[in-house]
């Protein structure tokens, strides 16, 4: 179709139904368990990822897509009739994925009009921006308007996560401003926040229950929010958390999903994240 096509990466954690309905191109990262490497979403789905992390005992690693994968996605969009591509990616502070997208855009300069946007976000935050951009593209907005809208969402996007362990975040080198949590990592169920695209500490509750209560409190302290998403890494207590916030946010008002392999690699099993736009 003519107009703008949206491309993102697999850390967006959007369902295939959404990406198909809105014609969103998803460029996958790769996930490594020891010597075995898998292409996210193509060779490794969410359920198998968490199963492998549990059964192997290995802490996985991620690798950014090559510029060639982005270049192919941009060419595919052009071949489908798009006159411009807006590519929205996970935070450049956490991955080299943005650099790959930018390199691909430069390689196609003069052939394909590609705008690359750093979401400064991950998982549900990135996914919300991508859904908004794709909806605008479907409705006929041009690339300038879509980029302007996404850029207006970036500073209003908040993400908090309740982790069950810091092991994955520590090994992956993404611990950022939560570094000082390591001294007590065995005795807390840490909360983190994404601030300007990087990881910061948001609390040090000592039990999982208290971690979820603190996560709820962070949401309530934000006041009225837009586009609330809650995603989790096969957390068995996700229903407990949804019950905790049901007085303000019934389930049918929330976009609920799974945290996939890219962010699950660093967040670890049982992570629960909340993502929203401040009003």
C-alpha positions as CSV (number, residue, x, y, z in Angstrom):
1,X,0.0,0.0,0.0
2,X,1.2,3.5,-0.6
3,X,2.0,5.8,2.2
4,X,4.1,5.1,5.3
5,X,5.1,1.7,6.7
6,X,6.2,1.2,10.3
7,X,9.2,-1.0,11.1
8,X,10.4,-1.9,14.6
9,X,12.4,-4.6,16.3
10,X,11.4,-7.7,18.3
11,X,11.8,-6.0,21.7
12,X,8.5,-4.3,21.0
13,X,6.7,-7.4,22.4
14,X,3.6,-6.9,20.2
15,X,1.4,-9.8,19.3
16,X,1.5,-11.2,15.8
17,X,-2.1,-10.3,15.4
18,X,-1.3,-6.6,16.0
19,X,1.7,-6.5,13.7
20,X,-0.2,-8.3,10.9
21,X,-3.3,-6.2,11.2
22,X,-1.3,-2.9,11.1
23,X,1.3,-4.1,8.6
24,X,4.2,-3.6,11.0
25,X,7.6,-4.9,10.0
26,X,9.5,-6.6,12.9
27,X,13.2,-7.0,12.6
28,X,14.3,-9.8,15.1
29,X,17.2,-9.7,17.5
30,X,19.1,-13.0,18.2
31,X,19.1,-14.9,21.5
32,X,22.0,-17.1,22.6
33,X,21.9,-19.9,25.1
34,X,25.5,-21.0,25.4
35,X,26.6,-22.2,22.0
36,X,23.0,-22.2,20.6
37,X,21.7,-19.1,18.8
38,X,18.1,-18.5,17.9
39,X,16.4,-15.8,15.8
40,X,13.8,-14.2,18.1
41,X,10.1,-14.8,17.1
42,X,11.2,-16.8,14.1
43,X,13.0,-19.7,15.8
44,X,12.2,-19.0,19.4
45,X,8.7,-18.1,20.8
46,X,8.0,-16.7,24.3
47,X,7.0,-20.0,25.8
48,X,10.1,-21.9,24.6
49,X,12.4,-19.1,25.6
50,X,11.3,-19.2,29.3
51,X,11.3,-23.0,29.2
52,X,14.9,-23.0,27.9
53,X,16.0,-20.5,30.6
54,X,14.4,-22.8,33.2
55,X,15.6,-26.2,31.9
56,X,19.2,-25.2,30.9
57,X,20.0,-23.0,33.9
58,X,21.8,-20.7,31.4
59,X,21.6,-17.0,31.4
60,X,20.9,-16.0,27.8
61,X,22.5,-13.2,25.8
62,X,21.1,-11.0,23.1
63,X,22.6,-9.8,19.8
64,X,21.4,-6.8,17.7
65,X,20.2,-7.4,14.2
66,X,22.6,-6.8,11.4
67,X,22.1,-3.7,9.3
68,X,21.3,-6.1,6.5
69,X,18.2,-7.3,8.3
70,X,16.9,-3.7,8.6
71,X,17.9,-3.0,5.0
72,X,15.8,-5.9,3.8
73,X,12.8,-4.7,5.9
74,X,13.1,-1.2,4.4
75,X,13.3,-2.6,0.9
76,X,10.3,-4.9,1.5
77,X,8.3,-1.9,2.6
78,X,9.2,0.0,-0.5
79,X,8.4,-3.0,-2.7
80,X,5.0,-3.1,-1.1
81,X,4.4,0.4,-2.3
82,X,5.4,2.5,0.8
83,X,6.8,5.9,-0.1
84,X,8.4,6.3,3.4
85,X,9.4,4.1,6.4
86,X,9.4,5.1,10.0
87,X,11.6,2.7,12.0
88,X,11.1,2.9,15.8
89,X,13.6,0.9,18.0
90,X,14.4,0.1,21.5
91,X,16.6,2.4,23.5
92,X,20.1,3.1,22.1
93,X,21.3,3.1,25.7
94,X,20.5,-0.6,26.0
95,X,21.3,-2.1,22.6
96,X,23.2,-1.6,19.3
97,X,19.9,-2.2,17.4
98,X,19.5,1.6,16.7
99,X,22.9,1.8,15.2
100,X,22.1,-1.1,12.8
101,X,18.9,0.6,11.7
102,X,20.7,3.9,11.2
103,X,23.4,2.2,9.1
104,X,20.8,0.5,7.0
105,X,19.0,3.9,6.5
106,X,22.2,5.5,5.4
107,X,22.9,2.7,3.0
108,X,19.5,3.3,1.3
109,X,19.8,7.1,1.3
110,X,18.4,8.4,-2.0
111,X,16.5,5.1,-2.6
112,X,14.1,4.8,0.3
113,X,12.9,7.6,2.6
114,X,13.7,6.1,6.1
115,X,13.2,7.9,9.4
116,X,14.8,6.1,12.4
117,X,13.5,7.0,15.9
118,X,15.1,6.1,19.2
119,X,12.1,5.3,21.5
120,X,14.3,5.6,24.6
121,X,12.1,2.7,25.8
122,X,11.5,-1.0,25.7
123,X,8.8,-3.7,25.6
124,X,5.3,-2.2,26.2
125,X,6.6,1.4,26.0
126,X,8.1,0.8,22.6
127,X,5.0,-1.3,21.6
128,X,2.6,1.6,22.4
129,X,4.6,4.0,20.2
130,X,4.7,1.5,17.4
131,X,0.9,0.9,17.6
132,X,0.2,4.6,17.6
133,X,2.5,5.2,14.6
134,X,1.0,2.2,12.6
135,X,-2.5,3.4,13.3
136,X,-1.6,6.9,12.0
137,X,0.0,5.3,9.0
138,X,-3.1,3.3,8.3
139,X,-5.2,6.4,8.5
140,X,-3.1,8.2,6.0
141,X,-0.7,10.4,8.1
142,X,2.6,11.3,6.5
143,X,6.1,10.5,7.9
144,X,6.6,13.9,9.4
145,X,3.4,13.8,11.4
146,X,4.1,10.2,12.6
147,X,7.6,11.0,13.7
148,X,6.4,14.2,15.5
149,X,3.7,12.2,17.3
150,X,6.2,9.5,18.4
151,X,8.7,12.0,19.6
152,X,6.0,13.7,21.7
153,X,5.3,10.4,23.4
154,X,8.9,9.6,24.4
155,X,9.2,12.0,27.3
156,X,5.8,11.0,28.7
157,X,6.4,7.2,28.6
158,X,7.1,5.5,32.0
159,X,8.2,1.9,32.5
160,X,8.6,0.2,35.9
161,X,9.5,-3.4,36.3
162,X,9.4,-5.8,39.3
163,X,12.2,-8.3,38.9
164,X,12.5,-11.7,40.7
165,X,16.3,-11.6,40.3
166,X,19.1,-9.3,39.2
167,X,21.2,-12.1,37.8
168,X,20.1,-11.6,34.2
169,X,20.4,-7.8,34.3
170,X,23.9,-8.0,35.9
171,X,25.3,-10.5,33.4
172,X,23.9,-8.6,30.5
173,X,25.7,-5.4,31.5
174,X,22.4,-3.4,31.4
175,X,22.2,-2.7,35.1
176,X,23.0,1.0,34.7
177,X,21.9,3.2,37.6
178,X,20.7,0.1,39.5
179,X,24.4,-0.9,40.1
180,X,24.3,-0.3,43.8
181,X,21.5,-2.9,44.2
182,X,24.1,-5.6,43.7
183,X,25.3,-5.5,47.3
184,X,21.9,-6.7,48.5
185,X,20.8,-8.6,45.4
186,X,20.1,-11.8,47.3
187,X,17.8,-10.2,49.9
188,X,15.6,-8.0,47.7
189,X,13.0,-8.2,44.9
190,X,14.2,-5.1,43.1
191,X,12.1,-2.6,41.2
192,X,13.7,-0.8,38.2
193,X,12.6,2.1,36.1
194,X,13.6,3.1,32.5
195,X,14.8,6.7,32.7
196,X,15.9,8.4,29.5
197,X,16.4,5.0,28.0
198,X,18.6,3.5,30.7
199,X,17.9,1.4,33.8
200,X,17.6,3.0,37.2
201,X,16.7,1.7,40.6
202,X,13.1,2.3,41.7
203,X,12.9,0.4,45.0
204,X,14.3,-2.4,47.1
205,X,11.3,-4.3,48.6
206,X,12.3,-7.5,50.4
207,X,9.4,-9.8,49.3
208,X,7.7,-10.4,46.0
209,X,4.4,-9.4,47.5
210,X,5.8,-6.1,48.6
211,X,7.4,-5.6,45.2
212,X,4.0,-5.9,43.5
213,X,2.4,-3.5,46.0
214,X,5.2,-1.0,45.3
215,X,4.7,-1.4,41.6
216,X,1.0,-0.7,42.1
217,X,1.8,2.4,44.2
218,X,4.1,3.7,41.4
219,X,1.2,3.4,39.0
220,X,-1.2,5.1,41.3
221,X,1.2,7.9,42.1
222,X,1.3,8.8,38.4
223,X,-2.4,9.9,38.6
224,X,-4.4,9.6,35.4
225,X,-2.4,7.7,32.7
226,X,-3.0,6.8,29.1
227,X,-2.3,3.5,27.2
228,X,-1.6,1.3,30.2
229,X,0.2,-1.9,29.2
230,X,1.2,-4.7,31.6
231,X,3.5,-7.3,30.3
232,X,5.1,-10.2,32.1
233,X,7.6,-13.0,31.8
234,X,5.5,-16.1,32.5
235,X,4.8,-14.7,36.0
236,X,2.6,-17.0,37.9
237,X,1.3,-14.1,40.1
238,X,0.3,-11.9,37.2
239,X,-3.4,-12.3,38.2
240,X,-2.6,-11.3,41.7
241,X,-1.2,-8.0,40.4
242,X,-4.1,-7.4,38.1
243,X,-6.4,-7.9,41.0
244,X,-4.4,-5.3,43.0
245,X,-5.1,-2.6,40.5
246,X,-8.6,-3.6,39.4
247,X,-10.3,-0.9,41.4
248,X,-8.7,1.7,39.1
249,X,-7.8,-0.3,36.1
250,X,-10.2,-3.2,35.2
251,X,-8.6,-5.8,33.0
252,X,-10.5,-4.8,29.9
253,X,-8.8,-1.3,30.0
254,X,-5.3,-2.8,30.0
255,X,-3.2,-4.1,27.1
256,X,-1.9,-7.3,28.6
257,X,1.0,-9.2,27.0
258,X,4.1,-11.3,27.4
259,X,7.6,-10.0,27.7
260,X,9.5,-11.7,25.0
261,X,13.0,-13.1,24.7
262,X,14.9,-9.9,24.2
263,X,13.8,-8.1,27.3
264,X,13.2,-11.4,29.2
265,X,16.9,-12.1,28.7
266,X,17.7,-9.1,30.9
267,X,14.7,-9.0,33.1
268,X,14.7,-12.7,34.0
269,X,11.9,-15.0,34.7
270,X,8.7,-13.8,36.4
271,X,9.3,-10.1,35.6
272,X,6.2,-7.9,35.6
273,X,6.4,-4.5,33.9
274,X,4.0,-1.6,33.7
275,X,4.1,0.9,30.8
276,X,2.0,4.0,30.4
277,X,1.9,7.5,29.1
278,X,1.7,10.3,31.7
279,X,-1.3,12.5,30.9
